[in-house]
C-alpha cells in the first residue's frame, strides 16, 4: 500500500468512482488503466492509503475465509486483552 495521492499517477482514471462507508471506515474504488493493464484502485482517505489490485489479486480475495480477514483487522487495530500471543502470527 502506498500513501494516497489525489491523482492516478500510475494510470489513467476511467472516470467514475464508488464510495463505501460505515461508522468504522470509508473507501473509494475506481478502475484505472496502467501500463500493465486495468487495476482497481482502493483508497482509504482517512488513513491516507492507496493500493492498486489486478484481476488475479482481486480474485484471490474470494479464496479467503472470514478468519483471514479477522486476522487482518486484529493486526491493524491490535490484540484483545488476554488474547494468547503465542497464537498470533
N, C-alpha and C positions, 0 to 999 in steps of 0.2 A: 504494500500500500504506500502511496505517496501523499505528500501534503497536497491539499486541494488548491488548484488554481482555476479561476473562473473563465477558462477557455479550453479549447480542445487542442492543446499544444501537440498531442500525439496523434491527432487525426482531425478529420473534417466532421463537424457536427451535422447530424441528419435532421436537426430541427426540433422536433417535439421531445419534451421530457415529461416524466411522470414523477410525482412526489407521493411518497407513502409515509404517514406519520402515526404515532400514537404517543402516549404520555412519556415513553422512555426514549424514543429515537425518531429522527426524521432522515429519510434518504431520498435522493433524486436519482432517477435512472434515465439514460438516453443511449441510443445507438450511435456510435461514431465509426467512421471509416478511417483505418490506419494503413500504413504501407504494407502491413501483414494481414489485411482483411478486416472484416467487421468485428467490433468488440462492443460489449455492453459496459458502459461507464456507470459506476456506482459511486455516488458522492455522499458523504456524511458531513453536511455543512457545520453542524455543532462541534464536531471534533476536528474539522479541517482535513479530512482524509478522503482519498480517492483511489479507486482501483479500476483497471480495465480487464475484463474477462472475455476469453474467446469461447466458442461454442463447446469445446471439449471441457473447459474449466467449468462452464455453467452446467453441462450435463452431469459432471462429477458430483455436483451438489445433490442430485437426485439419488445418488448411490449411498448417501449418508443416513445414519439413524438419528432420531431425536437426541440420543445421548451424546452424539458427536457435537451437535450444536450447543447442548448444555455445557459441554467441556469448553467450547469457545467462550461462552459467556462467563463461566467460572474463572477462566484465565484472565479475562479482561476486567472483571469487577472485583476479583478477589475471592478467597475461600470463605466459606461459612465458619463461624466459630465452632470449635470442637470437631471439625472435619478432619479425618485421618489423613495427614500429609503424606504418609507412605503410599497412599493410593493415587496421589496426584502425579501426572506426568512431569 
